[in-house]
Amino acid sequence: MPHASLSPARDRPVSPTPASPPADLGLEERLALVNAAMTARLAEAAVAYEVNTAHIPAEPMGLADVVTVPLTPTLQPPPQPYPTPVAALLQRAHHRLLTGGWCSGALIDEDGARCMLGAIRAEACGDSGLEASAASLLLDAVRRTFGGDIDSVPSFNDAHGSGHVPIRMLGQAAGLADARGL
């Protein structure tokens, strides 16, 4: 048997209908009562919203993905290079994307901008072993951050509409390579 305060159609408690304020009150008193009633209804709606959306999974966003400012790396010297070869290569690739531009869908576009792998390849200067190690470590860093279902560096690069995340991931991969002594 349903509870008397539940509506059979919505299966939720039914809010009581607010009574109209007495007519002998002045305008200010009536406005204060309406304000109090509306504040209570808004608070109730906020709680209902939180309850109704609590089950929806939400991935936290990094501050770097939200705050976008003009990139002006050419005004700053590149950071001190990492001492290990893979970390230094990833750091140079990161700096290349910051200064030369990022693209998707090609290793290098007509304006000279590069994708993540294109920047690694350019900075590897023909050392295919170093290039492969850097690309592998970058893929590992991407999978650690975004989950293991990323199949390649180019697919990750091309999945983004701007270079913010790919460029940030190159920087993080350089730090990871340095931490691993690679």
PyMOL commands that set and color helices and strands:
alter all, ss='L'
color gray80, all
select helices_A, chain A and resi 27-53+63-66+73-75+85-100+116-124+128-146+153-158+164-180
alter helices_A, ss='H'
color red, helices_A
deselect
rebuild
show_as cartoon
